[in-house]
Amino acid sequence: MRSLYFSPPLLLLLAALTLQGCAVLQPPAQFYQLEQGNPELPQDDKGPALLLGPLKLADYLLRENLVQRELDDSLSLSGQTLWAGSLQDDVGQLLLGQLAGQLDTSRVALYPDRVGFSSEVQVVLNISRLDSGVQQPAVLEAQWRLLDSAGVQRSSRVLRLQAPHGGTVPEQVRAQSQLLQQLAGELADAIKSMPVAEAARPRKPVVTAPVKRPESKPPAPLIEPAKQMEVFRF
Protein backbone atom coordinates (compact mmCIF):
# COMPACT_ATOMS: atom_id res chain seq x y z
CA MET A 1 0.00 0.00 0.00
CA ARG A 2 1.36 3.37 -0.98
CA SER A 3 1.26 6.18 1.60
CA LEU A 4 0.45 9.75 0.68
CA TYR A 5 3.03 12.44 1.20
CA PHE A 6 2.20 16.12 1.57
CA SER A 7 4.85 18.76 1.42
CA PRO A 8 5.00 21.38 4.23
CA PRO A 9 3.63 24.22 2.02
CA LEU A 10 0.71 22.02 1.04
CA LEU A 11 0.00 21.17 4.69
CA LEU A 12 -0.07 24.87 5.57
CA LEU A 13 -2.50 25.53 2.73
CA LEU A 14 -4.80 22.72 3.87
CA ALA A 15 -4.74 24.02 7.46
CA ALA A 16 -5.61 27.55 6.32
CA LEU A 17 -8.49 26.27 4.22
CA THR A 18 -9.78 24.22 7.16
CA LEU A 19 -9.71 27.21 9.50
CA GLN A 20 -11.41 29.39 6.91
CA GLY A 21 -14.16 26.80 6.49
CA CYS A 22 -14.75 26.71 10.25
CA ALA A 23 -14.96 30.50 10.33
CA VAL A 24 -17.53 30.47 7.57
CA LEU A 25 -19.67 27.84 9.29
CA GLN A 26 -19.66 29.65 12.67
CA PRO A 27 -22.07 32.62 12.68
CA PRO A 28 -20.65 35.96 13.83
CA ALA A 29 -21.44 37.28 17.30
CA GLN A 30 -24.35 39.69 17.65
CA PHE A 31 -24.30 42.51 20.20
CA TYR A 32 -27.34 44.05 21.90
CA GLN A 33 -28.15 47.06 24.07
CA LEU A 34 -31.22 47.88 26.13
CA GLU A 35 -33.66 50.27 24.48
CA GLN A 36 -33.64 53.51 26.43
CA GLY A 37 -37.06 54.55 25.14
CA ASN A 38 -37.85 58.22 24.57
CA PRO A 39 -37.73 59.80 28.03
CA GLU A 40 -38.86 63.40 28.26
CA LEU A 41 -36.27 65.99 29.17
CA PRO A 42 -36.86 67.97 32.38
CA GLN A 43 -38.74 71.20 31.65
CA ASP A 44 -39.17 73.23 34.83
CA ASP A 45 -36.71 71.24 36.95
CA LYS A 46 -39.08 71.16 39.92
CA GLY A 47 -38.37 67.60 41.00
CA PRO A 48 -36.20 66.52 43.91
CA ALA A 49 -32.46 65.89 43.78
CA LEU A 50 -32.29 62.13 43.14
CA LEU A 51 -29.51 59.64 43.83
CA LEU A 52 -30.03 56.25 42.17
CA GLY A 53 -28.12 53.48 43.89
CA PRO A 54 -26.59 51.39 45.12
CA LEU A 55 -28.00 49.37 42.21
CA LYS A 56 -27.37 45.63 42.42
CA LEU A 57 -28.04 43.04 39.72
CA ALA A 58 -28.21 39.32 40.42
CA ASP A 59 -24.85 37.57 40.00
CA TYR A 60 -26.01 35.45 37.05
CA LEU A 61 -26.62 38.65 35.05
CA LEU A 62 -23.11 40.01 35.52
CA ARG A 63 -21.68 38.53 32.32
CA GLU A 64 -21.34 39.55 28.69
CA ASN A 65 -23.59 36.77 27.38
CA LEU A 66 -27.36 37.06 27.17
CA VAL A 67 -28.98 34.60 29.54
CA GLN A 68 -31.73 32.41 28.13
CA ARG A 69 -34.27 30.72 30.41
CA GLU A 70 -35.48 27.31 29.26
CA LEU A 71 -38.88 25.69 29.83
CA ASP A 72 -37.54 23.74 32.84
CA ASP A 73 -36.30 27.05 34.37
CA SER A 74 -32.67 26.19 33.67
CA LEU A 75 -30.40 28.91 32.29
CA SER A 76 -28.23 28.72 29.18
CA LEU A 77 -25.69 31.03 27.56
CA SER A 78 -25.06 31.66 23.91
CA GLY A 79 -21.63 32.55 22.61
CA GLN A 80 -23.11 34.48 19.67
CA THR A 81 -25.52 36.79 21.57
CA LEU A 82 -23.65 39.28 23.73
CA TRP A 83 -24.33 42.55 25.54
CA ALA A 84 -22.55 45.52 23.98
CA GLY A 85 -20.95 46.70 27.22
CA SER A 86 -21.93 46.39 30.86
CA LEU A 87 -25.55 45.36 31.45
CA GLN A 88 -25.49 46.99 34.89
CA ASP A 89 -24.41 50.33 33.43
CA ASP A 90 -27.12 50.10 30.75
CA VAL A 91 -29.78 49.39 33.40
CA GLY A 92 -28.61 52.33 35.52
CA GLN A 93 -28.58 54.79 32.62
CA LEU A 94 -32.01 53.64 31.41
CA LEU A 95 -33.60 54.08 34.85
CA LEU A 96 -31.84 57.41 35.48
CA GLY A 97 -33.02 58.89 32.18
CA GLN A 98 -36.59 57.73 32.72
CA LEU A 99 -36.72 59.05 36.29
CA ALA A 100 -35.26 62.44 35.31
CA GLY A 101 -38.02 62.94 32.74
CA GLN A 102 -40.90 61.63 34.83
CA LEU A 103 -39.87 63.56 37.96
CA ASP A 104 -38.93 66.73 36.02
CA THR A 105 -35.47 67.02 37.55
CA SER A 106 -32.01 67.37 36.07
CA ARG A 107 -30.44 66.98 39.52
CA VAL A 108 -29.75 63.27 39.25
CA ALA A 109 -26.72 61.10 40.01
CA LEU A 110 -25.90 57.43 39.67
CA TYR A 111 -24.19 55.83 42.67
CA PRO A 112 -21.26 55.86 43.42
CA ASP A 113 -20.64 58.98 41.30
CA ARG A 114 -21.97 61.51 43.81
CA VAL A 115 -19.05 63.86 44.49
CA GLY A 116 -20.46 67.22 45.55
CA PHE A 117 -24.04 65.94 45.18
CA SER A 118 -26.59 66.36 47.98
CA SER A 119 -29.66 64.19 47.44
CA GLU A 120 -33.18 64.70 48.70
CA VAL A 121 -34.30 61.19 47.66
CA GLN A 122 -32.16 58.07 47.34
CA VAL A 123 -33.29 54.86 45.61
CA VAL A 124 -31.64 51.64 46.79
CA LEU A 125 -32.52 49.03 44.16
CA ASN A 126 -31.91 45.28 43.94
CA ILE A 127 -32.85 43.46 40.71
CA SER A 128 -32.92 39.75 41.48
CA ARG A 129 -34.19 38.62 38.06
CA LEU A 130 -34.17 40.00 34.51
CA ASP A 131 -34.32 37.38 31.80
CA SER A 132 -36.40 35.67 29.13
CA GLY A 133 -36.27 32.75 26.72
CA VAL A 134 -37.46 31.64 23.31
CA GLN A 135 -40.56 30.15 24.95
CA GLN A 136 -40.42 32.04 28.24
CA PRO A 137 -41.78 35.59 28.83
CA ALA A 138 -39.57 38.42 29.95
CA VAL A 139 -39.65 38.66 33.75
CA LEU A 140 -38.28 41.32 36.09
CA GLU A 141 -38.19 40.90 39.87
CA ALA A 142 -36.92 43.73 42.03
CA GLN A 143 -37.01 45.27 45.48
CA TRP A 144 -36.47 48.95 46.26
CA ARG A 145 -36.12 51.20 49.29
CA LEU A 146 -36.62 54.97 49.25
CA LEU A 147 -34.57 57.10 51.65
CA ASP A 148 -34.96 60.79 52.44
CA SER A 149 -32.18 63.35 52.77
CA ALA A 150 -31.50 62.20 56.34
CA GLY A 151 -31.12 58.56 55.28
CA VAL A 152 -34.44 57.52 56.83
CA GLN A 153 -36.38 54.87 54.93
CA ARG A 154 -39.73 56.25 53.77
CA SER A 155 -40.97 53.50 51.45
CA SER A 156 -40.13 50.00 50.23
CA ARG A 157 -41.65 47.51 47.82
CA VAL A 158 -41.08 44.12 46.21
CA LEU A 159 -42.56 43.68 42.72
CA ARG A 160 -42.64 41.29 39.78
CA LEU A 161 -43.28 42.42 36.20
CA GLN A 162 -43.82 40.24 33.14
CA ALA A 163 -44.10 40.89 29.39
CA PRO A 164 -44.67 38.59 26.38
CA HIS A 165 -42.54 38.67 23.23
CA GLY A 166 -42.19 36.97 19.85
CA GLY A 167 -39.30 34.66 20.74
CA THR A 168 -36.39 36.18 18.83
CA VAL A 169 -33.47 37.71 20.70
CA PRO A 170 -34.21 41.32 19.55
CA GLU A 171 -37.81 40.93 20.75
CA GLN A 172 -36.60 39.57 24.08
CA VAL A 173 -34.27 42.53 24.57
CA ARG A 174 -37.10 44.90 23.69
CA ALA A 175 -39.41 43.23 26.21
CA GLN A 176 -36.79 43.44 28.97
CA SER A 177 -36.25 47.12 28.16
CA GLN A 178 -39.98 47.78 28.45
CA LEU A 179 -40.06 46.10 31.86
CA LEU A 180 -37.26 48.39 33.09
CA GLN A 181 -39.14 51.42 31.78
CA GLN A 182 -42.23 50.20 33.63
CA LEU A 183 -40.12 49.83 36.78
CA ALA A 184 -38.99 53.46 36.39
CA GLY A 185 -42.64 54.54 36.21
CA GLU A 186 -43.44 52.65 39.41
CA LEU A 187 -40.47 54.28 41.14
CA ALA A 188 -41.47 57.75 39.95
CA ASP A 189 -44.99 57.32 41.36
CA ALA A 190 -43.59 56.15 44.69
CA ILE A 191 -41.19 59.11 44.89
CA LYS A 192 -43.97 61.59 44.08
CA SER A 193 -46.05 60.21 46.96
CA MET A 194 -43.23 60.64 49.48
CA PRO A 195 -44.07 63.45 51.90
CA VAL A 196 -40.38 64.17 52.24
CA ALA A 197 -40.11 64.91 48.53
CA GLU A 198 -41.86 68.23 49.11
CA ALA A 199 -40.78 68.81 52.67
CA ALA A 200 -37.13 68.63 51.71
CA ARG A 201 -37.40 71.28 49.00
CA PRO A 202 -35.45 74.42 49.89
CA ARG A 203 -37.63 77.25 51.03
CA LYS A 204 -37.05 80.96 50.86
CA PRO A 205 -35.95 82.41 54.16
CA VAL A 206 -38.66 84.30 56.00
CA VAL A 207 -37.70 87.91 56.59
CA THR A 208 -39.00 89.20 59.91
CA ALA A 209 -38.97 92.74 61.19
CA PRO A 210 -36.36 93.40 63.84
CA VAL A 211 -37.70 93.35 67.36
CA LYS A 212 -37.46 96.73 69.02
CA ARG A 213 -36.01 96.57 72.44
CA PRO A 214 -36.87 99.18 75.10
CA GLU A 215 -34.25 101.82 75.42
CA SER A 216 -32.11 101.26 78.40
CA LYS A 217 -32.10 104.05 80.94
CA PRO A 218 -28.79 105.34 82.19
CA PRO A 219 -27.90 103.82 85.50
CA ALA A 220 -28.82 105.85 88.53
CA PRO A 221 -25.84 107.60 90.16
CA LEU A 222 -24.43 105.88 93.13
CA ILE A 223 -25.13 107.63 96.39
CA GLU A 224 -22.12 107.66 98.55
CA PRO A 225 -22.76 107.27 102.26
CA ALA A 226 -22.61 110.51 104.18
CA LYS A 227 -19.33 111.09 105.93
CA GLN A 228 -19.47 111.30 109.70
CA MET A 229 -18.59 114.75 110.97
CA GLU A 230 -16.98 115.39 114.36
CA VAL A 231 -18.74 117.95 116.58
CA PHE A 232 -16.51 120.07 118.79
CA ARG A 233 -18.05 121.59 121.91
CA PHE A 234 -16.47 124.60 123.68
C-alpha positions in Angstrom: 0.0 0.0 0.0 1.4 3.4 -1.0 1.3 6.2 1.6 0.4 9.8 0.7 3.0 12.4 1.2 2.2 16.1 1.6 4.9 18.8 1.4 5.0 21.4 4.2 3.6 24.2 2.0 0.7 22.0 1.0 0.0 21.2 4.7 -0.1 24.9 5.6 -2.5 25.5 2.7 -4.8 22.7 3.9 -4.7 24.0 7.5 -5.6 27.6 6.3 -8.5 26.3 4.2 -9.8 24.2 7.2 -9.7 27.2 9.5 -11.4 29.4 6.9 -14.2 26.8 6.5 -14.7 26.7 10.3 -15.0 30.5 10.3 -17.5 30.5 7.6 -19.7 27.8 9.3 -19.7 29.6 12.7 -22.1 32.6 12.7 -20.6 36.0 13.8 -21.4 37.3 17.3 -24.4 39.7 17.7 -24.3 42.5 20.2 -27.3 44.0 21.9 -28.2 47.1 24.1 -31.2 47.9 26.1 -33.7 50.3 24.5 -33.6 53.5 26.4 -37.1 54.6 25.1 -37.8 58.2 24.6 -37.7 59.8 28.0 -38.9 63.4 28.3 -36.3 66.0 29.2 -36.9 68.0 32.4 -38.7 71.2 31.6 -39.2 73.2 34.8 -36.7 71.2 36.9 -39.1 71.2 39.9 -38.4 67.6 41.0 -36.2 66.5 43.9 -32.5 65.9 43.8 -32.3 62.1 43.1 -29.5 59.6 43.8 -30.0 56.2 42.2 -28.1 53.5 43.9 -26.6 51.4 45.1 -28.0 49.4 42.2 -27.4 45.6 42.4 -28.0 43.0 39.7 -28.2 39.3 40.4 -24.8 37.6 40.0 -26.0 35.5 37.1 -26.6 38.6 35.0 -23.1 40.0 35.5 -21.7 38.5 32.3 -21.3 39.6 28.7 -23.6 36.8 27.4 -27.4 37.1 27.2 -29.0 34.6 29.5 -31.7 32.4 28.1 -34.3 30.7 30.4 -35.5 27.3 29.3 -38.9 25.7 29.8 -37.5 23.7 32.8 -36.3 27.1 34.4 -32.7 26.2 33.7 -30.4 28.9 32.3 -28.2 28.7 29.2 -25.7 31.0 27.6 -25.1 31.7 23.9 -21.6 32.6 22.6 -23.1 34.5 19.7 -25.5 36.8 21.6 -23.6 39.3 23.7 -24.3 42.5 25.5 -22.5 45.5 24.0 -21.0 46.7 27.2 -21.9 46.4 30.9 -25.6 45.4 31.5 -25.5 47.0 34.9 -24.4 50.3 33.4 -27.1 50.1 30.8 -29.8 49.4 33.4 -28.6 52.3 35.5 -28.6 54.8 32.6 -32.0 53.6 31.4 -33.6 54.1 34.8 -31.8 57.4 35.5 -33.0 58.9 32.2 -36.6 57.7 32.7 -36.7 59.1 36.3 -35.3 62.4 35.3 -38.0 62.9 32.7 -40.9 61.6 34.8 -39.9 63.6 38.0 -38.9 66.7 36.0 -35.5 67.0 37.5 -32.0 67.4 36.1 -30.4 67.0 39.5 -29.7 63.3 39.3 -26.7 61.1 40.0 -25.9 57.4 39.7 -24.2 55.8 42.7 -21.3 55.9 43.4 -20.6 59.0 41.3 -22.0 61.5 43.8 -19.1 63.9 44.5 -20.5 67.2 45.6 -24.0 65.9 45.2 -26.6 66.4 48.0 -29.7 64.2 47.4 -33.2 64.7 48.7 -34.3 61.2 47.7 -32.2 58.1 47.3 -33.3 54.9 45.6 -31.6 51.6 46.8 -32.5 49.0 44.2 -31.9 45.3 43.9 -32.8 43.5 40.7 -32.9 39.7 41.5 -34.2 38.6 38.1 -34.2 40.0 34.5 -34.3 37.4 31.8 -36.4 35.7 29.1 -36.3 32.7 26.7 -37.5 31.6 23.3 -40.6 30.2 24.9 -40.4 32.0 28.2 -41.8 35.6 28.8 -39.6 38.4 30.0 -39.6 38.7 33.7 -38.3 41.3 36.1 -38.2 40.9 39.9 -36.9 43.7 42.0 -37.0 45.3 45.5 -36.5 48.9 46.3 -36.1 51.2 49.3 -36.6 55.0 49.2 -34.6 57.1 51.6 -35.0 60.8 52.4 -32.2 63.3 52.8 -31.5 62.2 56.3 -31.1 58.6 55.3 -34.4 57.5 56.8 -36.4 54.9 54.9 -39.7 56.2 53.8 -41.0 53.5 51.5 -40.1 50.0 50.2 -41.6 47.5 47.8 -41.1 44.1 46.2 -42.6 43.7 42.7 -42.6 41.3 39.8 -43.3 42.4 36.2 -43.8 40.2 33.1 -44.1 40.9 29.4 -44.7 38.6 26.4 -42.5 38.7 23.2 -42.2 37.0 19.8 -39.3 34.7 20.7 -36.4 36.2 18.8 -33.5 37.7 20.7 -34.2 41.3 19.6 -37.8 40.9 20.7 -36.6 39.6 24.1 -34.3 42.5 24.6 -37.1 44.9 23.7 -39.4 43.2 26.2 -36.8 43.4 29.0 -36.3 47.1 28.2 -40.0 47.8 28.4 -40.1 46.1 31.9 -37.3 48.4 33.1 -39.1 51.4 31.8 -42.2 50.2 33.6 -40.1 49.8 36.8 -39.0 53.5 36.4 -42.6 54.5 36.2 -43.4 52.7 39.4 -40.5 54.3 41.1 -41.5 57.8 40.0 -45.0 57.3 41.4 -43.6 56.2 44.7 -41.2 59.1 44.9 -44.0 61.6 44.1 -46.0 60.2 47.0 -43.2 60.6 49.5 -44.1 63.4 51.9 -40.4 64.2 52.2 -40.1 64.9 48.5 -41.9 68.2 49.1 -40.8 68.8 52.7 -37.1 68.6 51.7 -37.4 71.3 49.0 -35.4 74.4 49.9 -37.6 77.3 51.0 -37.1 81.0 50.9 -36.0 82.4 54.2 -38.7 84.3 56.0 -37.7 87.9 56.6 -39.0 89.2 59.9 -39.0 92.7 61.2 -36.4 93.4 63.8 -37.7 93.3 67.4 -37.5 96.7 69.0 -36.0 96.6 72.4 -36.9 99.2 75.1 -34.3 101.8 75.4 -32.1 101.3 78.4 -32.1 104.1 80.9 -28.8 105.3 82.2 -27.9 103.8 85.5 -28.8 105.8 88.5 -25.8 107.6 90.2 -24.4 105.9 93.1 -25.1 107.6 96.4 -22.1 107.7 98.5 -22.8 107.3 102.3 -22.6 110.5 104.2 -19.3 111.1 105.9 -19.5 111.3 109.7 -18.6 114.7 111.0 -17.0 115.4 114.4 -18.7 118.0 116.6 -16.5 120.1 118.8 -18.1 121.6 121.9 -16.5 124.6 123.7 
